[in-house]
Amino acid sequence: MFHYIPDTSKDEKGYKGLVPSTDFTYSHVQDPDNARNPVYTFLCAVTQTGHKRKGDGYLSCSLPPVEFEYTQPVVQNVLILN
């Protein structure tokens, strides 16, 4: 996302450029053919990326992703009545 913040005074310089991004990876992105994915999805990873102007473009650098694992739910296909 680009931000433009004008100078507010002689002492406070504004900013024009990309701000850090947070990228989310979900299970439906990693395995789109899995039949369970249309029903629910899991957050698999979060990555923080910083951007710095370099010439006419930007240099981007990411931290290692924080990865998540979940116990898969067991869904019964039989209705149990008490």
PDB file with SEQRES, HELIX, SHEET and CRYST1 records, atoms N, CA, C and O in Angstrom:
SEQRES   1 A   82  MET PHE HIS TYR ILE PRO ASP THR SER LYS ASP GLU LYS          
SEQRES   2 A   82  GLY TYR LYS GLY LEU VAL PRO SER THR ASP PHE THR TYR          
SEQRES   3 A   82  SER HIS VAL GLN ASP PRO ASP ASN ALA ARG ASN PRO VAL          
SEQRES   4 A   82  TYR THR PHE LEU CYS ALA VAL THR GLN THR GLY HIS LYS          
SEQRES   5 A   82  ARG LYS GLY ASP GLY TYR LEU SER CYS SER LEU PRO PRO          
SEQRES   6 A   82  VAL GLU PHE GLU TYR THR GLN PRO VAL VAL GLN ASN VAL          
SEQRES   7 A   82  LEU ILE LEU ASN                                              
HELIX    1 AA1 SER A   27  GLN A   30  1                                   4    
SHEET    1 AA1 2 PHE A   2  ILE A   5  0                                        
SHEET    2 AA1 2 TYR A  15  LEU A  18 -1                                        
SHEET    1 AA2 3 SER A  21  TYR A  26  0                                        
SHEET    2 AA2 3 LEU A  43  LYS A  54 -1                                        
SHEET    3 AA2 3 GLY A  57  SER A  62 -1                                        
SHEET    1 AA3 2 LEU A  43  LYS A  54  0                                        
SHEET    2 AA3 2 VAL A  66  GLU A  67 -1                                        
CRYST1    1.000    1.000    1.000  90.00  90.00  90.00 P 1           1          
ATOM      1  N   MET A   1       0.844  -1.157   0.000  1.00  0.00           N  
ATOM      2  CA  MET A   1       0.000   0.000   0.000  1.00  0.00           C  
ATOM      3  C   MET A   1       0.899   1.233   0.000  1.00  0.00           C  
ATOM      4  O   MET A   1       1.848   1.322   0.779  1.00  0.00           O  
ATOM      5  N   PHE A   2       0.597   2.161  -0.863  1.00  0.00           N  
ATOM      6  CA  PHE A   2       1.349   3.407  -0.920  1.00  0.00           C  
ATOM      7  C   PHE A   2       0.744   4.425   0.036  1.00  0.00           C  
ATOM      8  O   PHE A   2      -0.476   4.543   0.152  1.00  0.00           O  
ATOM      9  N   HIS A   3       1.604   5.147   0.706  1.00  0.00           N  
ATOM     10  CA  HIS A   3       1.163   6.222   1.591  1.00  0.00           C  
ATOM     11  C   HIS A   3       1.822   7.523   1.151  1.00  0.00           C  
ATOM     12  O   HIS A   3       2.973   7.542   0.714  1.00  0.00           O  
ATOM     13  N   TYR A   4       1.079   8.585   1.275  1.00  0.00           N  
ATOM     14  CA  TYR A   4       1.651   9.914   1.064  1.00  0.00           C  
ATOM     15  C   TYR A   4       1.272  10.761   2.262  1.00  0.00           C  
ATOM     16  O   TYR A   4       0.098  11.069   2.467  1.00  0.00           O  
ATOM     17  N   ILE A   5       2.267  11.139   3.053  1.00  0.00           N  
ATOM     18  CA  ILE A   5       2.062  11.988   4.224  1.00  0.00           C  
ATOM     19  C   ILE A   5       2.875  13.250   3.990  1.00  0.00           C  
ATOM     20  O   ILE A   5       4.104  13.192   3.973  1.00  0.00           O  
ATOM     21  N   PRO A   6       2.220  14.386   3.811  1.00  0.00           N  
ATOM     22  CA  PRO A   6       2.968  15.620   3.528  1.00  0.00           C  
ATOM     23  C   PRO A   6       3.772  16.081   4.737  1.00  0.00           C  
ATOM     24  O   PRO A   6       3.486  15.700   5.872  1.00  0.00           O  
ATOM     25  N   ASP A   7       4.788  16.910   4.475  1.00  0.00           N  
ATOM     26  CA  ASP A   7       5.565  17.518   5.558  1.00  0.00           C  
ATOM     27  C   ASP A   7       4.616  18.343   6.419  1.00  0.00           C  
ATOM     28  O   ASP A   7       3.806  19.109   5.898  1.00  0.00           O  
ATOM     29  N   THR A   8       4.715  18.186   7.736  1.00  0.00           N  
ATOM     30  CA  THR A   8       3.841  18.955   8.626  1.00  0.00           C  
ATOM     31  C   THR A   8       4.512  20.224   9.123  1.00  0.00           C  
ATOM     32  O   THR A   8       3.840  21.178   9.517  1.00  0.00           O  
ATOM     33  N   SER A   9       5.824  20.234   9.103  1.00  0.00           N  
ATOM     34  CA  SER A   9       6.576  21.426   9.503  1.00  0.00           C  
ATOM     35  C   SER A   9       8.002  21.283   8.983  1.00  0.00           C  
ATOM     36  O   SER A   9       8.331  20.292   8.332  1.00  0.00           O  
ATOM     37  N   LYS A  10       8.827  22.246   9.260  1.00  0.00           N  
ATOM     38  CA  LYS A  10      10.222  22.170   8.831  1.00  0.00           C  
ATOM     39  C   LYS A  10      10.948  21.008   9.500  1.00  0.00           C  
ATOM     40  O   LYS A  10      11.868  20.428   8.925  1.00  0.00           O  
ATOM     41  N   ASP A  11      10.528  20.672  10.723  1.00  0.00           N  
ATOM     42  CA  ASP A  11      11.208  19.631  11.490  1.00  0.00           C  
ATOM     43  C   ASP A  11      10.647  18.236  11.250  1.00  0.00           C  
ATOM     44  O   ASP A  11      11.320  17.241  11.522  1.00  0.00           O  
ATOM     45  N   GLU A  12       9.426  18.156  10.746  1.00  0.00           N  
ATOM     46  CA  GLU A  12       8.789  16.854  10.561  1.00  0.00           C  
ATOM     47  C   GLU A  12       8.600  16.576   9.081  1.00  0.00           C  
ATOM     48  O   GLU A  12       7.702  17.105   8.427  1.00  0.00           O  
ATOM     49  N   LYS A  13       9.487  15.722   8.580  1.00  0.00           N  
ATOM     50  CA  LYS A  13       9.450  15.352   7.167  1.00  0.00           C  
ATOM     51  C   LYS A  13       8.335  14.340   6.927  1.00  0.00           C  
ATOM     52  O   LYS A  13       8.127  13.441   7.741  1.00  0.00           O  
ATOM     53  N   GLY A  14       7.628  14.481   5.834  1.00  0.00           N  
ATOM     54  CA  GLY A  14       6.562  13.546   5.471  1.00  0.00           C  
ATOM     55  C   GLY A  14       7.123  12.246   4.911  1.00  0.00           C  
ATOM     56  O   GLY A  14       8.321  11.976   5.006  1.00  0.00           O  
ATOM     57  N   TYR A  15       6.250  11.462   4.335  1.00  0.00           N  
ATOM     58  CA  TYR A  15       6.652  10.161   3.791  1.00  0.00           C  
ATOM     59  C   TYR A  15       5.854   9.904   2.520  1.00  0.00           C  
ATOM     60  O   TYR A  15       4.659  10.191   2.452  1.00  0.00           O  
ATOM     61  N   LYS A  16       6.529   9.362   1.520  1.00  0.00           N  
ATOM     62  CA  LYS A  16       5.880   8.981   0.278  1.00  0.00           C  
ATOM     63  C   LYS A  16       6.478   7.654  -0.154  1.00  0.00           C  
ATOM     64  O   LYS A  16       7.650   7.594  -0.527  1.00  0.00           O  
ATOM     65  N   GLY A  17       5.697   6.602  -0.109  1.00  0.00           N  
ATOM     66  CA  GLY A  17       6.216   5.296  -0.510  1.00  0.00           C  
ATOM     67  C   GLY A  17       5.408   4.144   0.040  1.00  0.00           C  
ATOM     68  O   GLY A  17       4.324   4.322   0.597  1.00  0.00           O  
ATOM     69  N   LEU A  18       5.959   2.966  -0.129  1.00  0.00           N  
ATOM     70  CA  LEU A  18       5.312   1.755   0.343  1.00  0.00           C  
ATOM     71  C   LEU A  18       5.482   1.596   1.852  1.00  0.00           C  
ATOM     72  O   LEU A  18       6.539   1.903   2.403  1.00  0.00           O  
ATOM     73  N   VAL A  19       4.445   1.120   2.503  1.00  0.00           N  
ATOM     74  CA  VAL A  19       4.527   0.799   3.923  1.00  0.00           C  
ATOM     75  C   VAL A  19       4.681  -0.716   4.054  1.00  0.00           C  
ATOM     76  O   VAL A  19       4.390  -1.437   3.100  1.00  0.00           O  
ATOM     77  N   PRO A  20       5.127  -1.216   5.198  1.00  0.00           N  
ATOM     78  CA  PRO A  20       5.272  -2.664   5.356  1.00  0.00           C  
ATOM     79  C   PRO A  20       3.966  -3.395   5.074  1.00  0.00           C  
ATOM     80  O   PRO A  20       2.878  -2.872   5.319  1.00  0.00           O  
ATOM     81  N   SER A  21       4.092  -4.608   4.556  1.00  0.00           N  
ATOM     82  CA  SER A  21       2.908  -5.408   4.248  1.00  0.00           C  
ATOM     83  C   SER A  21       2.891  -6.664   5.108  1.00  0.00           C  
ATOM     84  O   SER A  21       3.938  -7.166   5.518  1.00  0.00           O  
ATOM     85  N   THR A  22       1.705  -7.156   5.370  1.00  0.00           N  
ATOM     86  CA  THR A  22       1.508  -8.415   6.080  1.00  0.00           C  
ATOM     87  C   THR A  22       0.765  -9.342   5.133  1.00  0.00           C  
ATOM     88  O   THR A  22      -0.343  -9.035   4.693  1.00  0.00           O  
ATOM     89  N   ASP A  23       1.381 -10.482   4.818  1.00  0.00           N  
ATOM     90  CA  ASP A  23       0.807 -11.425   3.869  1.00  0.00           C  
ATOM     91  C   ASP A  23       0.324 -12.664   4.606  1.00  0.00           C  
ATOM     92  O   ASP A  23       1.032 -13.220   5.446  1.00  0.00           O  
ATOM     93  N   PHE A  24      -0.895 -13.090   4.277  1.00  0.00           N  
ATOM     94  CA  PHE A  24      -1.511 -14.258   4.902  1.00  0.00           C  
ATOM     95  C   PHE A  24      -1.609 -15.382   3.872  1.00  0.00           C  
ATOM     96  O   PHE A  24      -2.002 -15.149   2.729  1.00  0.00           O  
ATOM     97  N   THR A  25      -1.250 -16.600   4.281  1.00  0.00           N  
ATOM     98  CA  THR A  25      -1.387 -17.778   3.427  1.00  0.00           C  
ATOM     99  C   THR A  25      -2.408 -18.711   4.067  1.00  0.00           C  
ATOM    100  O   THR A  25      -2.292 -19.067   5.240  1.00  0.00           O  
ATOM    101  N   TYR A  26      -3.410 -19.101   3.283  1.00  0.00           N  
ATOM    102  CA  TYR A  26      -4.484 -19.966   3.779  1.00  0.00           C  
ATOM    103  C   TYR A  26      -4.391 -21.341   3.114  1.00  0.00           C  
ATOM    104  O   TYR A  26      -3.765 -21.491   2.064  1.00  0.00           O  
ATOM    105  N   SER A  27      -5.012 -22.328   3.728  1.00  0.00           N  
ATOM    106  CA  SER A  27      -4.931 -23.702   3.226  1.00  0.00           C  
ATOM    107  C   SER A  27      -5.499 -23.840   1.824  1.00  0.00           C  
ATOM    108  O   SER A  27      -5.003 -24.666   1.057  1.00  0.00           O  
ATOM    109  N   HIS A  28      -6.509 -23.075   1.454  1.00  0.00           N  
ATOM    110  CA  HIS A  28      -7.076 -23.221   0.110  1.00  0.00           C  
ATOM    111  C   HIS A  28      -6.100 -22.745  -0.970  1.00  0.00           C  
ATOM    112  O   HIS A  28      -6.244 -23.115  -2.136  1.00  0.00           O  
ATOM    113  N   VAL A  29      -5.115 -21.933  -0.595  1.00  0.00           N  
ATOM    114  CA  VAL A  29      -4.095 -21.489  -1.549  1.00  0.00           C  
ATOM    115  C   VAL A  29      -3.051 -22.583  -1.745  1.00  0.00           C  
ATOM    116  O   VAL A  29      -2.549 -22.772  -2.853  1.00  0.00           O  
ATOM    117  N   GLN A  30      -2.722 -23.303  -0.675  1.00  0.00           N  
ATOM    118  CA  GLN A  30      -1.679 -24.325  -0.750  1.00  0.00           C  
ATOM    119  C   GLN A  30      -2.164 -25.611  -1.403  1.00  0.00           C  
ATOM    120  O   GLN A  30      -1.376 -26.300  -2.051  1.00  0.00           O  
ATOM    121  N   ASP A  31      -3.434 -25.951  -1.250  1.00  0.00           N  
ATOM    122  CA  ASP A  31      -3.970 -27.208  -1.782  1.00  0.00           C  
ATOM    123  C   ASP A  31      -5.368 -26.969  -2.353  1.00  0.00           C  
ATOM    124  O   ASP A  31      -6.356 -27.373  -1.740  1.00  0.00           O  
ATOM    125  N   PRO A  32      -5.469 -26.313  -3.527  1.00  0.00           N  
ATOM    126  CA  PRO A  32      -6.786 -25.950  -4.055  1.00  0.00           C  
ATOM    127  C   PRO A  32      -7.647 -27.134  -4.477  1.00  0.00           C  
ATOM    128  O   PRO A  32      -8.860 -26.982  -4.624  1.00  0.00           O  
ATOM    129  N   ASP A  33      -7.051 -28.316  -4.675  1.00  0.00           N  
ATOM    130  CA  ASP A  33      -7.825 -29.481  -5.103  1.00  0.00           C  
ATOM    131  C   ASP A  33      -8.427 -30.265  -3.945  1.00  0.00           C  
ATOM    132  O   ASP A  33      -9.201 -31.194  -4.173  1.00  0.00           O  
ATOM    133  N   ASN A  34      -8.088 -29.909  -2.704  1.00  0.00           N  
ATOM    134  CA  ASN A  34      -8.622 -30.600  -1.543  1.00  0.00           C  
ATOM    135  C   ASN A  34     -10.110 -30.292  -1.419  1.00  0.00           C  
ATOM    136  O   ASN A  34     -10.496 -29.126  -1.336  1.00  0.00           O  
ATOM    137  N   ALA A  35     -10.933 -31.311  -1.407  1.00  0.00           N  
ATOM    138  CA  ALA A  35     -12.387 -31.133  -1.377  1.00  0.00           C  
ATOM    139  C   ALA A  35     -12.879 -30.455  -0.105  1.00  0.00           C  
ATOM    140  O   ALA A  35     -13.967 -29.880  -0.108  1.00  0.00           O  
ATOM    141  N   ARG A  36     -12.109 -30.503   0.990  1.00  0.00           N  
ATOM    142  CA  ARG A  36     -12.539 -29.879   2.241  1.00  0.00           C  
ATOM    143  C   ARG A  36     -12.402 -28.360   2.211  1.00  0.00           C  
ATOM    144  O   ARG A  36     -13.099 -27.669   2.954  1.00  0.00           O  
ATOM    145  N   ASN A  37     -11.536 -27.838   1.387  1.00  0.00           N  
ATOM    146  CA  ASN A  37     -11.251 -26.409   1.401  1.00  0.00           C  
ATOM    147  C   ASN A  37     -12.437 -25.501   1.118  1.00  0.00           C  
ATOM    148  O   ASN A  37     -12.501 -24.430   1.721  1.00  0.00           O  
ATOM    149  N   PRO A  38     -13.380 -25.845   0.249  1.00  0.00           N  
ATOM    150  CA  PRO A  38     -14.519 -24.935   0.070  1.00  0.00           C  
ATOM    151  C   PRO A  38     -15.374 -24.783   1.333  1.00  0.00           C  
ATOM    152  O   PRO A  38     -16.085 -23.789   1.483  1.00  0.00           O  
ATOM    153  N   VAL A  39     -15.308 -25.768   2.244  1.00  0.00           N  
ATOM    154  CA  VAL A  39     -16.131 -25.736   3.451  1.00  0.00           C  
ATOM    155  C   VAL A  39     -15.505 -24.862   4.527  1.00  0.00           C  
ATOM    156  O   VAL A  39     -16.213 -24.110   5.198  1.00  0.00           O  
ATOM    157  N   TYR A  40     -14.213 -24.944   4.700  1.00  0.00           N  
ATOM    158  CA  TYR A  40     -13.501 -24.138   5.696  1.00  0.00           C  
ATOM    159  C   TYR A  40     -12.056 -23.988   5.241  1.00  0.00           C  
ATOM    160  O   TYR A  40     -11.593 -24.699   4.350  1.00  0.00           O  
ATOM    161  N   THR A  41     -11.372 -23.074   5.852  1.00  0.00           N  
ATOM    162  CA  THR A  41      -9.968 -22.839   5.505  1.00  0.00           C  
ATOM    163  C   THR A  41      -9.182 -22.567   6.773  1.00  0.00           C  
ATOM    164  O   THR A  41      -9.741 -22.128   7.778  1.00  0.00           O  
ATOM    165  N   PHE A  42      -7.887 -22.828   6.724  1.00  0.00           N  
ATOM    166  CA  PHE A  42      -7.013 -22.592   7.864  1.00  0.00           C  
ATOM    167  C   PHE A  42      -5.985 -21.535   7.503  1.00  0.00           C  
ATOM    168  O   PHE A  42      -5.522 -21.469   6.365  1.00  0.00           O  
ATOM    169  N   LEU A  43      -5.634 -20.712   8.472  1.00  0.00           N  
ATOM    170  CA  LEU A  43      -4.524 -19.781   8.313  1.00  0.00           C  
ATOM    171  C   LEU A  43      -3.251 -20.598   8.484  1.00  0.00           C  
ATOM    172  O   LEU A  43      -3.025 -21.175   9.547  1.00  0.00           O  
ATOM    173  N   CYS A  44      -2.410 -20.653   7.437  1.00  0.00           N  
ATOM    174  CA  CYS A  44      -1.198 -21.487   7.467  1.00  0.00           C  
ATOM    175  C   CYS A  44       0.058 -20.711   7.814  1.00  0.00           C  
ATOM    176  O   CYS A  44       0.954 -21.245   8.467  1.00  0.00           O  
ATOM    177  N   ALA A  45       0.137 -19.441   7.380  1.00  0.00           N  
ATOM    178  CA  ALA A  45       1.362 -18.675   7.616  1.00  0.00           C  
ATOM    179  C   ALA A  45       1.085 -17.181   7.518  1.00  0.00           C  
ATOM    180  O   ALA A  45       0.170 -16.742   6.822  1.00  0.00           O  
ATOM    181  N   VAL A  46       1.906 -16.408   8.240  1.00  0.00           N  
ATOM    182  CA  VAL A  46       1.856 -14.945   8.186  1.00  0.00           C  
ATOM    183  C   VAL A  46       3.288 -14.456   7.964  1.00  0.00           C  
ATOM    184  O   VAL A  46       4.209 -14.862   8.672  1.00  0.00           O  
ATOM    185  N   THR A  47       3.463 -13.580   6.972  1.00  0.00           N  
ATOM    186  CA  THR A  47       4.792 -13.060   6.636  1.00  0.00           C  
ATOM    187  C   THR A  47       4.760 -11.541   6.630  1.00  0.00           C  
ATOM    188  O   THR A  47       3.873 -10.937   6.027  1.00  0.00           O  
ATOM    189  N   GLN A  48       5.716 -10.929   7.296  1.00  0.00           N  
ATOM    190  CA  GLN A  48       5.855  -9.465   7.330  1.00  0.00           C  
ATOM    191  C   GLN A  48       6.952  -9.068   6.348  1.00  0.00           C  
ATOM    192  O   GLN A  48       8.054  -9.614   6.394  1.00  0.00           O  
ATOM    193  N   THR A  49       6.655  -8.118   5.460  1.00  0.00           N  
ATOM    194  CA  THR A  49       7.616  -7.678   4.450  1.00  0.00           C  
ATOM    195  C   THR A  49       7.779  -6.172   4.513  1.00  0.00           C  
ATOM    196  O   THR A  49       6.797  -5.430   4.550  1.00  0.00           O  
ATOM    197  N   GLY A  50       9.028  -5.725   4.524  1.00  0.00           N  
ATOM    198  CA  GLY A  50       9.331  -4.302   4.491  1.00  0.00           C  
ATOM    199  C   GLY A  50       9.776  -3.906   3.090  1.00  0.00           C  
ATOM    200  O   GLY A  50      10.304  -4.732   2.347  1.00  0.00           O  
ATOM    201  N   HIS A  51       9.562  -2.639   2.728  1.00  0.00           N  
ATOM    202  CA  HIS A  51       9.897  -2.146   1.397  1.00  0.00           C  
ATOM    203  C   HIS A  51      10.686  -0.850   1.528  1.00  0.00           C  
ATOM    204  O   HIS A  51      10.338   0.020   2.326  1.00  0.00           O  
ATOM    205  N   LYS A  52      11.750  -0.726   0.742  1.00  0.00           N  
ATOM    206  CA  LYS A  52      12.586   0.474   0.771  1.00  0.00           C  
ATOM    207  C   LYS A  52      12.861   0.908  -0.662  1.00  0.00           C  
ATOM    208  O   LYS A  52      13.208   0.094  -1.517  1.00  0.00           O  
ATOM    209  N   ARG A  53      12.701   2.197  -0.906  1.00  0.00           N  
ATOM    210  CA  ARG A  53      12.936   2.716  -2.259  1.00  0.00           C  
ATOM    211  C   ARG A  53      14.401   2.506  -2.638  1.00  0.00           C  
ATOM    212  O   ARG A  53      15.310   2.767  -1.850  1.00  0.00           O  
ATOM    213  N   LYS A  54      14.602   2.025  -3.870  1.00  0.00           N  
ATOM    214  CA  LYS A  54      15.946   1.830  -4.407  1.00  0.00           C  
ATOM    215  C   LYS A  54      15.896   2.209  -5.885  1.00  0.00           C  
ATOM    216  O   LYS A  54      15.377   1.454  -6.707  1.00  0.00           O  
ATOM    217  N   GLY A  55      16.434   3.375  -6.219  1.00  0.00           N  
ATOM    218  CA  GLY A  55      16.394   3.852  -7.598  1.00  0.00           C  
ATOM    219  C   GLY A  55      14.961   4.113  -8.031  1.00  0.00           C  
ATOM    220  O   GLY A  55      14.229   4.849  -7.368  1.00  0.00           O  
ATOM    221  N   ASP A  56      14.559   3.506  -9.148  1.00  0.00           N  
ATOM    222  CA  ASP A  56      13.192   3.662  -9.650  1.00  0.00           C  
ATOM    223  C   ASP A  56      12.231   2.635  -9.063  1.00  0.00           C  
ATOM    224  O   ASP A  56      11.027   2.715  -9.305  1.00  0.00           O  
ATOM    225  N   GLY A  57      12.737   1.676  -8.299  1.00  0.00           N  
ATOM    226  CA  GLY A  57      11.887   0.619  -7.762  1.00  0.00           C  
ATOM    227  C   GLY A  57      11.982   0.518  -6.254  1.00  0.00           C  
ATOM    228  O   GLY A  57      12.309   1.484  -5.565  1.00  0.00           O  
ATOM    229  N   TYR A  58      11.691  -0.668  -5.759  1.00  0.00           N  
ATOM    230  CA  TYR A  58      11.722  -0.931  -4.324  1.00  0.00           C  
ATOM    231  C   TYR A  58      12.483  -2.208  -4.046  1.00  0.00           C  
ATOM    232  O   TYR A  58      12.426  -3.163  -4.820  1.00  0.00           O  
ATOM    233  N   LEU A  59      13.200  -2.216  -2.925  1.00  0.00           N  
ATOM    234  CA  LEU A  59      13.863  -3.398  -2.416  1.00  0.00           C  
ATOM    235  C   LEU A  59      12.967  -3.938  -1.309  1.00  0.00           C  
ATOM    236  O   LEU A  59      12.620  -3.207  -0.381  1.00  0.00           O  
ATOM    237  N   SER A  60      12.594  -5.199  -1.396  1.00  0.00           N  
ATOM    238  CA  SER A  60      11.720  -5.811  -0.393  1.00  0.00           C  
ATOM    239  C   SER A  60      12.473  -6.885   0.358  1.00  0.00           C  
ATOM    240  O   SER A  60      13.273  -7.619  -0.222  1.00  0.00           O  
ATOM    241  N   CYS A  61      12.213  -6.974   1.651  1.00  0.00           N  
ATOM    242  CA  CYS A  61      12.853  -7.982   2.492  1.00  0.00           C  
ATOM    243  C   CYS A  61      11.820  -8.494   3.487  1.00  0.00           C  
ATOM    244  O   CYS A  61      11.140  -7.708   4.146  1.00  0.00           O  
ATOM    245  N   SER A  62      11.705  -9.811   3.591  1.00  0.00           N  
ATOM    246  CA  SER A  62      10.691 -10.420   4.454  1.00  0.00           C  
ATOM    247  C   SER A  62      11.318 -11.107   5.655  1.00  0.00           C  
ATOM    248  O   SER A  62      12.413 -11.662   5.569  1.00  0.00           O  
ATOM    249  N   LEU A  63      10.618 -11.064   6.764  1.00  0.00           N  
ATOM    250  CA  LEU A  63      10.979 -11.868   7.924  1.00  0.00           C  
ATOM    251  C   LEU A  63      10.556 -13.306   7.646  1.00  0.00           C  
ATOM    252  O   LEU A  63       9.699 -13.532   6.792  1.00  0.00           O  
ATOM    253  N   PRO A  64      11.129 -14.279   8.339  1.00  0.00           N  
ATOM    254  CA  PRO A  64      10.658 -15.658   8.165  1.00  0.00           C  
ATOM    255  C   PRO A  64       9.174 -15.745   8.544  1.00  0.00           C  
ATOM    256  O   PRO A  64       8.738 -15.070   9.477  1.00  0.00           O  
ATOM    257  N   PRO A  65       8.402 -16.562   7.838  1.00  0.00           N  
ATOM    258  CA  PRO A  65       6.978 -16.653   8.149  1.00  0.00           C  
ATOM    259  C   PRO A  65       6.731 -17.306   9.506  1.00  0.00           C  
ATOM    260  O   PRO A  65       7.490 -18.165   9.954  1.00  0.00           O  
ATOM    261  N   VAL A  66       5.661 -16.877  10.137  1.00  0.00           N  
ATOM    262  CA  VAL A  66       5.149 -17.577  11.325  1.00  0.00           C  
ATOM    263  C   VAL A  66       4.168 -18.595  10.773  1.00  0.00           C  
ATOM    264  O   VAL A  66       3.189 -18.230  10.122  1.00  0.00           O  
ATOM    265  N   GLU A  67       4.426 -19.878  11.033  1.00  0.00           N  
ATOM    266  CA  GLU A  67       3.606 -20.937  10.449  1.00  0.00           C  
ATOM    267  C   GLU A  67       2.744 -21.598  11.515  1.00  0.00           C  
ATOM    268  O   GLU A  67       3.144 -21.734  12.672  1.00  0.00           O  
ATOM    269  N   PHE A  68       1.555 -22.002  11.096  1.00  0.00           N  
ATOM    270  CA  PHE A  68       0.581 -22.599  12.007  1.00  0.00           C  
ATOM    271  C   PHE A  68       0.230 -24.007  11.540  1.00  0.00           C  
ATOM    272  O   PHE A  68       0.149 -24.281  10.342  1.00  0.00           O  
ATOM    273  N   GLU A  69       0.025 -24.888  12.510  1.00  0.00           N  
ATOM    274  CA  GLU A  69      -0.464 -26.237  12.229  1.00  0.00           C  
ATOM    275  C   GLU A  69      -1.687 -26.478  13.095  1.00  0.00           C  
ATOM    276  O   GLU A  69      -1.765 -26.003  14.228  1.00  0.00           O  
ATOM    277  N   TYR A  70      -2.622 -27.205  12.562  1.00  0.00           N  
ATOM    278  CA  TYR A  70      -3.874 -27.473  13.264  1.00  0.00           C  
ATOM    279  C   TYR A  70      -4.142 -28.969  13.290  1.00  0.00           C  
ATOM    280  O   TYR A  70      -3.721 -29.707  12.400  1.00  0.00           O  
ATOM    281  N   THR A  71      -4.845 -29.401  14.320  1.00  0.00           N  
ATOM    282  CA  THR A  71      -5.366 -30.755  14.337  1.00  0.00           C  
ATOM    283  C   THR A  71      -6.570 -30.770  13.413  1.00  0.00           C  
ATOM    284  O   THR A  71      -7.494 -29.972  13.573  1.00  0.00           O  
ATOM    285  N   GLN A  72      -6.560 -31.670  12.457  1.00  0.00           N  
ATOM    286  CA  GLN A  72      -7.658 -31.725  11.504  1.00  0.00           C  
ATOM    287  C   GLN A  72      -8.932 -32.233  12.197  1.00  0.00           C  
ATOM    288  O   GLN A  72      -8.873 -33.192  12.966  1.00  0.00           O  
ATOM    289  N   PRO A  73     -10.065 -31.605  11.935  1.00  0.00           N  
ATOM    290  CA  PRO A  73     -11.314 -32.046  12.556  1.00  0.00           C  
ATOM    291  C   PRO A  73     -11.761 -33.393  11.982  1.00  0.00           C  
ATOM    292  O   PRO A  73     -11.511 -33.711  10.819  1.00  0.00           O  
ATOM    293  N   VAL A  74     -12.415 -34.153  12.817  1.00  0.00           N  
ATOM    294  CA  VAL A  74     -12.987 -35.415  12.372  1.00  0.00           C  
ATOM    295  C   VAL A  74     -14.490 -35.196  12.304  1.00  0.00           C  
ATOM    296  O   VAL A  74     -15.141 -35.006  13.331  1.00  0.00           O  
ATOM    297  N   VAL A  75     -15.036 -35.223  11.108  1.00  0.00           N  
ATOM    298  CA  VAL A  75     -16.450 -34.977  10.914  1.00  0.00           C  
ATOM    299  C   VAL A  75     -17.125 -36.316  10.654  1.00  0.00           C  
ATOM    300  O   VAL A  75     -16.768 -37.053   9.735  1.00  0.00           O  
ATOM    301  N   GLN A  76     -18.104 -36.602  11.488  1.00  0.00           N  
ATOM    302  CA  GLN A  76     -18.838 -37.860  11.329  1.00  0.00           C  
ATOM    303  C   GLN A  76     -19.888 -37.683  10.230  1.00  0.00           C  
ATOM    304  O   GLN A  76     -20.501 -36.624  10.102  1.00  0.00           O  
ATOM    305  N   ASN A  77     -20.079 -38.728   9.450  1.00  0.00           N  
ATOM    306  CA  ASN A  77     -21.110 -38.662   8.429  1.00  0.00           C  
ATOM    307  C   ASN A  77     -22.364 -39.437   8.822  1.00  0.00           C  
ATOM    308  O   ASN A  77     -23.211 -39.750   7.985  1.00  0.00           O  
ATOM    309  N   VAL A  78     -22.461 -39.742  10.134  1.00  0.00           N  
ATOM    310  CA  VAL A  78     -23.624 -40.431  10.665  1.00  0.00           C  
ATOM    311  C   VAL A  78     -24.229 -39.579  11.763  1.00  0.00           C  
ATOM    312  O   VAL A  78     -23.502 -39.091  12.628  1.00  0.00           O  
ATOM    313  N   LEU A  79     -25.546 -39.385  11.753  1.00  0.00           N  
ATOM    314  CA  LEU A  79     -26.233 -38.613  12.770  1.00  0.00           C  
ATOM    315  C   LEU A  79     -26.539 -39.520  13.958  1.00  0.00           C  
ATOM    316  O   LEU A  79     -27.146 -40.578  13.797  1.00  0.00           O  
ATOM    317  N   ILE A  80     -26.115 -39.102  15.151  1.00  0.00           N  
ATOM    318  CA  ILE A  80     -26.342 -39.892  16.360  1.00  0.00           C  
ATOM    319  C   ILE A  80     -27.432 -39.205  17.171  1.00  0.00           C  
ATOM    320  O   ILE A  80     -27.286 -38.045  17.554  1.00  0.00           O  
ATOM    321  N   LEU A  81     -28.521 -39.917  17.431  1.00  0.00           N  
ATOM    322  CA  LEU A  81     -29.637 -39.382  18.202  1.00  0.00           C  
ATOM    323  C   LEU A  81     -29.658 -40.032  19.581  1.00  0.00           C  
ATOM    324  O   LEU A  81     -29.506 -41.247  19.705  1.00  0.00           O  
ATOM    325  N   ASN A  82     -29.845 -39.227  20.602  1.00  0.00           N  
ATOM    326  CA  ASN A  82     -29.924 -39.765  21.973  1.00  0.00           C  
ATOM    327  C   ASN A  82     -31.344 -39.847  22.417  1.00  0.00           C  
ATOM    328  O   ASN A  82     -31.616 -40.275  23.539  1.00  0.00           O  
TER     329      ASN A  82                                                      
END                                                                             
